[in-house]
Amino acid sequence: MTGQTPPPAPTPDSGPDPVTGLTRLADQRVLVVFNPRSGQGESTLPEFLTGLRAGGAVVTERELQPDTKMAEYVEDLADFDLLVGAGGDGTVSSLAYAARYKDVPMLAYPAGTANLIAQNLDLPRDPVQLAAIVADGHTVRVDLGEIQVGDETSGFAMLAGAGADATMIRDSEDLKERFGAMAYVMSAMKQLNPKKTTFHLVIDGEPRTFEGIGVMVANFGMANYRLPITSDISPSDGKFTVVLMKAGNILRLVPNLIDSVLVKMNLSDPVFSGNLETLEAKSVTVDADEPFPLQYDGELHVETTPFTARILPGAIQFLTPIRKTELDT
């Protein structure tokens, strides 16, 4: 790979060697589905594909087209050994949903702005190291979410939300091109007085009502830099963690983030638990007195509440250098 300086040799705990071991890819059939518009069109994908081919992989590339449904890209997935989804979180989750229960390992290639799914899986951004992770072949089987809004059904891997988090994503759209991931932080700073309403939930058949600024239905539980959104979220337990956002603004949720970090490090019991309430569910319906914007896996959608989310246990195998327990918060 011209111009690439080989990284230092890994220690025993640092994961797969990013240079050697690519020969394991010999004759592996790899399908790569990519979004050319993710991350403002800047991607290390060409160098990654060069590495796969250098290791002997047979690579098929398919570029996303506006009028083609995601399921069409993986109709022949049984003919491949590995699947790579290159794009932002929306691209990765849509492709994973299209490939659900097909038992072909998938790499969530980080080619978007935030790449939270890749961060949860502790994937590097370096294309050489990513090729080595593919060659190593270590996977974890995780759950996916299925979301229904009206007559439309889609999938998500990270989380779905209505209310303040969706509003934040909406307000970040115009900032992403200039500021990248920082756009989300800047947008959160603007949410000082988000709309509050009464939410009506049905959680595994049981009704629940609360007043707040939003609801998040989480499968993966880590935000940027792998900081936990809240504790006790697992993408492999066959359940969602439903987060009821009661705080007056998004900045008041920062103490909950601190709580989650302290609990994860076994340094403290939670002390700021009043801002959020968490529940477990296999199925949840969310409605509100006032229609709220809806997002799933960082993509804002024209649909609003109500929506229903259902868990799909063990629906996809993701390639990752870490153990399943390291995905939990």
PyMOL commands that set and color helices and strands:
alter all, ss='L'
color gray80, all
select helices_A, chain A and resi 22-25+38-41+45-54+70-73+77-79+89-98+116-120+127-136+164-172+176-179+182-190+224-226+250-264+273-275+324-327
alter helices_A, ss='H'
color red, helices_A
select strands_A, chain A and resi 29-34+58-63+82-87+106-110+139-149+152-156+159-163+197-203+206-212+214-218+240-245+276-281+283-288+293-296+299-304+307-319
alter strands_A, ss='S'
color yellow, strands_A
deselect
rebuild
show_as cartoon
